[in-house]
Amino acid sequence: MMPEDHYPGNSIEARELNLSVLVMTQLTSAIRSRFLRPQISDLPLGVVGHADLVILLHRDDPIYSEQEWSELYPGSPYPLGLLDLIVAKNRHGPTSEVKLRLDSRFLHIANLARAPAVDIDGESATIPTLT
């Protein structure tokens, strides 16, 4: 289903049939100009208004080279293979953020606190665990 096809009638039908509706959409172009983490305001209003749950995904390693990262965040380890799952809206519970490990070779995602260190894209990944 495309975001423009999503309307309240679909949600009502899905609830009656006890089905989930998944709508995926691109962020607005505003995020390109600021290179920051995605925010709920970067999504089309129609999608956000009807959604019970909004999850945003974010990675820093495709945006910054290791050199750029060390200049911007001295002393902070390069986030190679880190994926932030941001629960930006949740009508039935809290919002939160979860740090995940991404192995892009296999599109494998694991909870950072439980994932063992792996060799990501041929490079050794030193990724701290959550405490």
Beta strands, then each sheet from edge to edge (+ up, - down):
strand 1: 53-58
strand 2: 82-90
strand 3: 96-103
strand 4: 108-111
strand 5: 119-120
strand 6: 123-124
sheet 1: 1+ 2- 3+ 4-
sheet 2: 5+ 6-
end
